[in-house]
Amino acid sequence: MKILITGSAGFIGFHLTKSLISSKNTIIALDNLNNYYSVKLKKDRLKQIGFNKKISKNKLLKSSISQNLYFIKCDLKNDITYKILKKFKFNIIIHLAAQAGVQYSIKNPYSYVDNNIIATIKLFDFAKTVQCKKIIYASTSSVYGSNKNTPFNESDKTASPISTYASSKLMCENLSNVYNHLYNIKFVGLRFFTVYGPWGRPDMAIYKFIDQYFKNKTITVYEKGNMIRDFTYIDDIVNGINSTLLNFDKIQKHEKNPIINLGCNNPILLSKITNFLTKDLKLKLKIKYKKKLKGDVDSTLADISLASKYLNFHPKTKYQQGIKNLYEWYIKYYKIKI
Ligand SMILES: NC(=O)c1ccc[n+]([C@@H]2O[C@H](COP(=O)([O-])OP(=O)(O)OC[C@H]3O[C@@H](n4cnc5c(N)ncnc54)[C@H](O)[C@@H]3O)[C@@H](O)[C@H]2O)c1
């Protein structure tokens, strides 16, 4: 198969691309390497999968560790991207590129319109033009807004998002419906729940706590740590995406324009995470407590019965192990002597 992966220098895209290196598929990986967070971290991820040389815009690079892996630095908003991509006959697109982050979306809403809505329409339109009939795309638990029915089920109402990020991701879900209806493109939308792990995103809680500890900064914990998140380890998410790839046709036989939760189904209080960092990993965190931020939801918890039914999805990584892996990666990556 020829697979296009968007957002492959990002946290989830990198891990997914890495997991597919030894498969027989040809992978075209793409990212615009935006500076929402460290571009160096994104480039270092790419080095791990064989892109060590200078990365120039709109130029196809071949991986030094796999014959079947290519990378292009390009932007899904730009028409030139699609001129480059046109020559590949993709069997499937895995669309992970996005402007992520709930809080950033409150100050910078336009980036979400540009990178999540416009870029996604352009990509879906490209798929229509080149007759690529299969797309897996990333959505988020944030679409559930302040849903009080737990665990969150895919059939719960999502009409009341509370951040521009969530709203832009809901639009992607809506667009999949449109492109399915009008052009018979088949989609699977995956709603990820707070993903964490090595090579993670520096703007996310657990990474931020570890990072700020080593920078001797005070960490901010909201709502006295009483917020609940269904933290999901990166390897479990990657298994879920790969299983979606394998079972794509089977899912289509049973569901029209399916959307599937990928979460751990094991909700954790944020205070449990800070306790684990303090007591088990012996990081003496300096903590400052603040009121909940607007846009953040109180709790998330995934109902994963659909994922278990179609994808045999059974998250394995306990938070203690997952956090330890992230911590150990952090120490190694930043060459911290302890
Ligand atoms: N990490 C999580 O906890 C989480 C939770 C729910 C949903 N998601 C979704 O999963 C996907 C991947 O998230 P992530 O955590 O890896 O984020 P990330 O920011 O690490 O990765 C996204 C990548 O997309 C790239 N990108 C952004 N706009 C682009 C554009 N216009 N053209 C080309 N590339 C572009 C960025 O440079 C980045 O490397 C996103 O769609 C995100 O919304 C993530």
The ligand as an SDF file (V2000), in Angstrom:
LIG
                    3D

 44 48  0  0  0  0  0  0  0  0999 V2000
   -1.6210   14.4350   21.6370 N   0  0  0  0  0  0  0  0  0  0  0  0
   -2.8760   14.3520   22.0970 C   0  0  0  0  0  0  0  0  0  0  0  0
   -3.1110   14.1530   23.2940 O   0  0  0  0  0  0  0  0  0  0  0  0
   -4.0570   14.4700   21.1560 C   0  0  0  0  0  0  0  0  0  0  0  0
   -5.3410   14.3100   21.6860 C   0  0  0  0  0  0  0  0  0  0  0  0
   -6.4270   14.4020   20.8310 C   0  0  0  0  0  0  0  0  0  0  0  0
   -6.2420   14.6420   19.4910 C   0  0  0  0  0  0  0  0  0  0  0  0
   -4.9860   14.8070   18.9980 N   0  0  0  0  0  0  0  0  0  0  0  0
   -4.8500   15.0530   17.5650 C   0  0  0  0  0  0  0  0  0  0  0  0
   -3.8980   14.1330   17.0450 O   0  0  0  0  0  0  0  0  0  0  0  0
   -3.1550   14.7250   15.9940 C   0  0  0  0  0  0  0  0  0  0  0  0
   -1.6770   14.6600   16.2920 C   0  0  0  0  0  0  0  0  0  0  0  0
   -1.4290   15.3460   17.5130 O   0  0  0  0  0  0  0  0  0  0  0  0
    0.0160   15.5030   18.1340 P   0  0  0  0  0  0  0  0  0  0  0  0
   -0.1250   15.4640   19.6010 O   0  0  0  0  0  0  0  0  0  0  0  0
    0.9700   14.5860   17.4610 O   0  0  0  0  0  0  0  0  0  0  0  0
    0.3210   17.0190   17.7270 O   0  0  0  0  0  0  0  0  0  0  0  0
    1.6510   17.6700   17.1390 P   0  0  0  0  0  0  0  0  0  0  0  0
    1.4610   19.1390   17.2030 O   0  0  0  0  0  0  0  0  0  0  0  0
    2.8380   17.0930   17.8150 O   0  0  0  0  0  0  0  0  0  0  0  0
    1.6370   17.1940   15.6320 O   0  0  0  0  0  0  0  0  0  0  0  0
    0.9310   17.8240   14.6050 C   0  0  0  0  0  0  0  0  0  0  0  0
    1.9000   18.1030   13.4680 C   0  0  0  0  0  0  0  0  0  0  0  0
    1.1730   18.6800   12.3880 O   0  0  0  0  0  0  0  0  0  0  0  0
    1.9960   19.6360   11.7550 C   0  0  0  0  0  0  0  0  0  0  0  0
    1.1380   20.5950   11.0430 N   0  0  0  0  0  0  0  0  0  0  0  0
    0.2780   21.4960   11.5890 C   0  0  0  0  0  0  0  0  0  0  0  0
   -0.3440   22.2000   10.6360 N   0  0  0  0  0  0  0  0  0  0  0  0
    0.1200   21.7370    9.4460 C   0  0  0  0  0  0  0  0  0  0  0  0
   -0.1230   22.0770    8.0870 C   0  0  0  0  0  0  0  0  0  0  0  0
   -0.9720   23.0770    7.7680 N   0  0  0  0  0  0  0  0  0  0  0  0
    0.5320   21.3980    7.1140 N   0  0  0  0  0  0  0  0  0  0  0  0
    1.4020   20.4040    7.4280 C   0  0  0  0  0  0  0  0  0  0  0  0
    1.6940   20.0470    8.7060 N   0  0  0  0  0  0  0  0  0  0  0  0
    1.0600   20.7010    9.7030 C   0  0  0  0  0  0  0  0  0  0  0  0
    2.7910   20.2850   12.8900 C   0  0  0  0  0  0  0  0  0  0  0  0
    4.0070   20.8520   12.4570 O   0  0  0  0  0  0  0  0  0  0  0  0
    2.9890   19.0980   13.8480 C   0  0  0  0  0  0  0  0  0  0  0  0
    4.2810   18.5300   13.7000 O   0  0  0  0  0  0  0  0  0  0  0  0
   -3.6890   16.1420   15.8540 C   0  0  0  0  0  0  0  0  0  0  0  0
   -4.6740   16.1430   14.8540 O   0  0  0  0  0  0  0  0  0  0  0  0
   -4.3200   16.4220   17.2060 C   0  0  0  0  0  0  0  0  0  0  0  0
   -5.3390   17.3860   17.1260 O   0  0  0  0  0  0  0  0  0  0  0  0
   -3.8860   14.7280   19.8040 C   0  0  0  0  0  0  0  0  0  0  0  0
  1  2  1  0
  2  3  2  0
  2  4  1  0
  4  5  1  0
  4 44  2  0
  5  6  2  0
  6  7  1  0
  7  8  2  0
  8  9  1  0
  8 44  1  0
  9 10  1  0
  9 42  1  0
 10 11  1  0
 11 12  1  0
 11 40  1  0
 12 13  1  0
 13 14  1  0
 14 15  2  0
 14 16  1  0
 14 17  1  0
 17 18  1  0
 18 19  2  0
 18 20  1  0
 18 21  1  0
 21 22  1  0
 22 23  1  0
 23 24  1  0
 23 38  1  0
 24 25  1  0
 25 26  1  0
 25 36  1  0
 26 27  1  0
 26 35  1  0
 27 28  2  0
 28 29  1  0
 29 30  1  0
 29 35  2  0
 30 31  1  0
 30 32  2  0
 32 33  1  0
 33 34  2  0
 34 35  1  0
 36 37  1  0
 36 38  1  0
 38 39  1  0
 40 41  1  0
 40 42  1  0
 42 43  1  0
M  CHG  2   8   1  16  -1
M  END
$$$$
